[in-house]
């Protein structure tokens, strides 16, 4: 691996990935819509089916596809479904087809655990060879992209590797995890004291470490890899761990889990209730054994870096 195209290079995962690639002395083509990333060849390309990637793919041997369309709050379900298909499926396949034409050797696709589903039975973690069962349109679009990439690579010399991360956290995290940090920092009481369901998370540096491994590992092509910190945490345990790292009091009200699910469902937050009250665990034994890989950072180390960054930069 000498020259790498990273899509979504200005995003949460992409930033850390580009940083580490540069530290290893790789030539990086950093794709984004408008950001300029120092020490990289910058490629400002819209992720659309008719976009031309040929100039950005010149002499590239590895593509790491991190960019994706995620849910926007102000769109309907039908609008979201169409946008996911255009960006996450059609545009992804177009990029891969052009990569084949340009002689790219390996295509690493950052998919999502949502391909497997939104939750699993207690103590029955998702595995790499489970039958896919995506629930929402985002997960369905990721599965469709996986399937079409597999078909493409079967008929070409380009190797495909798929990674399905669960919730990714780390310094500079946004969205729901950032909201969690803010709520705990403000000392707002939360009704989550009775939630004992377990979740798999992945620290962004652990995910990036795995991405770098599969870019060159001889046993990676053709495989789908699950990834996590290999140190699952209960929802209430996560809140307590964040509060401890922040040196804040833990203010969790012990509302019975079934009552909490009912309350959230009644106010139109059924999806939130499912994420909080249903387990989502990932089995990474296949990843560890096939690649001889273990996450280099523990959950505690990753959470400390995340909280420290939040406290340093909070407004």
N, C-alpha and C positions, 0 to 999 in steps of 0.2 A: 504494500500500500504506500504509494508515493504522493499522488494528487487526489484529493477528496472533494466531492461536491456535497455540501451540507445544506439541505433545504430547511427553511425556518430557522436560520442561523441567529436571528435576533430574538427568538422566543426563549422561554425558560430553559428547556433542555438544550436547544441549539447553542445558546451562549456558552454554557459550560462545556459542551462538546467541542466547539471551535477553540476555546481556550486550551483545552488539553491536547488537541491535535497540534496546535501551534507549539506547545511546550515540547512535543515529541519531534518537532522539526518537519512536520508535514506541510505540503503546499495545499492551501485550503481555498476553495471557491465557495464563498459565503453567499447563499441566496437569501434575499429578503425583498420586500416590496420597495423599501426606500432607505434602510439603514446602511451606513458606511462603517464597516468593521476594519480596523487597522490591521495591517500585516496580512490581509487577505485579498484575493481577487474577488471583487464584489459583483454579484449578478442580480440586478433588479428586474425580476420577472414575475408577472402575475401567474398564480397557480391556476391555470385554466387549460381546458383541453386543446385549444389551438395555439398555445404559447410555444415559441421556439426555444429549445434548450441547447441547440447545437453548439453555439459559441461557448457556452458555459461548460459544456461536456468535453471540450477539446483536451485530449491527453489525460482525461480523468480515468482512473482505474476503479474507484469505489464511489458509489453514491449512498449517502445516508439520508433517508427521507423522513424528516421529523415534522415537516409542515403538514397542517391539517385544518380543516374547517371545524370549529366547535360551535356549540349552541349560542345563539344571540337572543337576548331577552325579549326583543321587540318583534320577533317573527312568529308566524303561525307554524303549526306542525307541517303543513303542506309546503310552505316556503323553506323550512329547514330541511325537509326530505330532499327537495330538488337541489338545494345548495350542497348538501352532503354528497349527492350523486355526482354533481358537476366537479366539485373540488377533490373530494376524498377518493372517488372512484375513477371518473373519466380523466381528470388531470393527472392523477397518479399513474395510470396506465400509459398515458401519452408520454410522460417523462420517462418511464421505463422502456417504452418502445424506442424512443430516441437514444436512450442509453445503450440499448442493444446495437443500434446502427453505428454508434460511435465507439463500439468496442469496449465498453465498461465491463470489468471482470466480475464485480460483486455489487449487488443491490441490497442494502440493509433497510428493511421497512419497519419503522416504529409504529406498531399497531396499538391495540388496547385490550385490556382484560375484559372490556365490555363485549368482545367477541364471544367469550365463554358465557357471559351472563352478568346479571347485576348482584346476585347473591348465590350462596351455595348452602347445602345442608350443613348443620353443625359438625365440625371435625371431618368434613369431606371436602378437602381443598380442591380447587380447580387444578387440572393438570394439562400438559401440553397436547395430549392426544384425546382429550374429551371432545364429544360432539359439540360443535358450536351452538350456542343458544342466546344470541343477542336479543335484547328486549327493546331498546330504543333505536331510533333511526341512525344515530351516530355509530353505535355498535354494528348495526347492519351494514352501514357503508364501509366500515373497516373490514368486515368479513368479505364483502364483495370484492374489495380491493385485493385482499389476500388471495382469493380464489383466482382472480384474473391475472395477478402477478405470477402465480404458480403455473398457470397455463402458458403464459408467455415464456417463462424461463425453461419450461420443458422442451420448447421448440427452439431454443437458442443456447449459446455458450455462456450466457450471463448467469452467475450463481445468485440465488435468493436466500436471504436469512430474514426471519420474522421474529420480532420481540413484542411481547404483550405485557406492558407494565400496568400495574394498578395505580392508585393515586400517587403522584410524584410530589415530593416536598423538598425544600432546601432553601438556601439563602436567596432572597428575592422572590419567593413564591407569591403568587397572586390568588385570586378567586376564593374558593371556600376555605382553604387552609389559612390564607391571610385573614379572612374574617374571623376564624377561630382565634388566631393570635390577638387580634384587636379586642375581641369580647373578653378574653381572659385577662388581658392587660388592663382593661377598664374595671375589672372586678364585678362584672355583671353576673348575678346568680343564674344558673342554668339548670333545667329540670332533667339532668342526665345521670344522676347519681346511681340509678339502678340498671343502667345499660351495661350488660356484660358481654355483648356480642363482640366478636373478634374480627379485626381487619388487618389485611396485609398492606403495607405501604412500601415505597421505595425511595430512598434518599437519592437525589439527582446525581450525586457523584458515584453512587453504586451503579445506577443505570448507565451512566456514561462509561464507566469502567467496563461493563459488559458489552456495550456497543463496540468499544475499541477492540475487545477480545474477539468478537465474532467477525470483525472486519478482516482478520488474517488467519483465524484458526482453521485448520484443515478439516475439522469435523463439523464445522458450522453450516456449510451450504446444504440447503434443502430442509433445514430444521426450523421448528417453531420453539422459541424459548420463553419460558415464564421467568419473571424476575421479581424479587422483593428484597427487603433487608434480612429476610430469613429470621425475623424476630417479631412475630405478630403481636398486636396490642389490642386490648379492649378499648371501646370508645371512651368509657369513663377513665380508663388508665391513661389514654392519650391526653385528655384534658388535665389530669392530675400531673402528668409528666411535664406538660407545657408550663403549668402554673409553678411547678418546682423550679424549672430552669429560669423562669422570670422572677422568682422570689416573690410570688404573689400568693395570696390565700386561695385555696381551692373551694369554690362556692358552687357545689353541685347539690341540687335538691333531689332527694330520693323519691322521685315520682315513679310508680310501678310502670314497667316497660309497656305492657298492653294498654294501659290508660294513656300513656304518652303517644303511642301509635294512633289510638283513636282520636285524641285531641288534634294531632297534626293532620290526620286525614280529613277531619271535619272542617278544618280551615283551608283545605285545598293544598296541603303540603304532603300528599301521600308519598311522593318520590323521596322527600326528605326523611320521612318516617322509615321508609325502606332502607335508605342508606345508613341511618342511625341504628336501627333495631334488627337488621338482618346481617348475618356474617358474610364477609367476602375474604376468603383465604386462598392463597396461592401456594402450590407445591412446586418448589424449585429444585427438587432432587435430580430431575433429568438434566437441567442446566448445569448443576454442580458436578455431576458425574461425567457427563459427556465432554465438558470443557475443562474439567479440573479447576473449577472457578468457585470462589466464595466471595461474598460481598466484603470489600475492604473496610467499610465503615459500619459500626454498629448503629442500631436505632438511636441509642442515647447520644452518640457522637454526632449523628446527622441532625437530631433535634436541637442539640446545643448550638450548632453552627447556624441553624435556621432562626432560632430565638435570638441569638446574639446579633445577627444581621438585622432582624426586625427592630430590636431595641436601639441599635445604632442609628437607624435611618427613619424611625417613625416620625411622622409630622405632628 
